[in-house]
Amino acid sequence: MFGKKKKAEKQSYDRANQKPVIRCSICTGEQVAGFQDIHTGKFEEVMLIRTSDDLARFREMYGLTEVEKIY
């Protein structure tokens, strides 16, 4: 129950219309992982990134190698 980590299930996103990004706040340093629509620029939040483990989990969930940071 406690201490066991579930393996992240593979998720999908619209690769033709969205790109994976980390939205970073200049003021607070908060980082949020999600997807940005390449046509409208609208950001869809998926999860809060607090540690490098959170970022690794986001990458694993969606099968990503690179994630661009936006401010």
C-alpha positions in Angstrom: 0.0 0.0 0.0 2.4 2.7 1.1 5.8 2.8 -0.5 4.8 0.9 -3.6 4.9 3.0 -6.7 2.5 2.2 -9.5 4.0 2.1 -12.9 2.7 5.0 -15.0 0.2 3.9 -17.6 1.0 5.1 -21.1 -1.1 8.0 -22.1 -1.5 9.7 -25.5 -2.0 13.2 -26.8 -2.8 14.8 -30.2 0.7 14.8 -31.7 -0.5 16.7 -34.8 -1.9 19.6 -32.8 -0.2 19.6 -29.5 3.4 19.8 -28.2 4.6 18.8 -24.7 5.9 21.7 -22.6 6.8 22.7 -19.1 5.2 26.0 -18.2 7.5 27.8 -15.7 6.7 30.9 -13.6 9.4 33.5 -13.5 8.2 34.9 -10.2 7.5 31.8 -8.1 9.5 29.1 -9.9 6.4 26.9 -10.2 6.5 24.3 -13.0 3.5 22.7 -14.6 3.7 20.0 -17.2 1.1 19.9 -20.0 0.5 20.3 -23.7 0.3 23.5 -25.8 -1.9 23.7 -28.9 0.5 24.6 -31.7 -2.2 26.6 -33.5 -3.8 28.7 -30.7 -1.1 28.5 -28.0 -3.7 27.3 -25.4 -2.1 25.4 -22.6 -3.7 22.2 -21.2 -2.3 21.4 -17.7 -1.6 17.8 -16.8 0.5 17.8 -13.6 2.5 19.9 -11.2 6.3 19.3 -11.4 7.9 19.6 -7.9 10.9 17.3 -8.3 12.9 15.6 -11.0 11.0 12.4 -10.3 7.7 14.2 -11.3 9.3 15.2 -14.6 10.5 11.7 -15.2 7.0 10.3 -14.5 5.5 12.8 -17.0 8.0 11.8 -19.6 7.4 8.1 -19.0 3.6 8.5 -19.0 3.7 10.0 -22.5 6.8 8.4 -23.9 8.7 11.6 -24.2 12.5 12.3 -24.4 12.5 16.1 -24.7 10.2 18.6 -23.1 10.5 22.3 -24.0 10.2 24.9 -21.2 8.1 28.0 -21.8 7.8 31.1 -19.5 
